Amino acid sequence: MNKSLKRRIYPALANLAVSLIGGLLLRRTWSLATGQEPPDPSDPKVSTRTALGWFVLSTLGLGALQLLVSRAAQRVTLKAIENGPVQGD
């Protein structure tokens, strides 16, 4: 696999994992903090304040997690590429 492809694939896989796991963590955090399941922001029965709160938490939370993991994945990938393949004994 060439270096350019590796530099794109590994961070993308890391971000996918963060999206899945981070989404579950954010839903759990909301449930623990409010005692309720996260709301459906498009449901007219949900108050605007609650819908906006969930929107802000989920958007900023996932965005921050993706940024941090993407940066870490880029550093690890670049370091691995610079060091070249591992040589056996």
Secondary structure, DSSP 4 states (H G I P E B T S, - for coil): --HHHHHHHHHHHHHHHHHHHHHHHHHHHHHHHHSSPPP-TT-TTS-HHHHHHHHHHHHHHHHHHHHHHHHHHHHHHHHHHHH-SPPP-
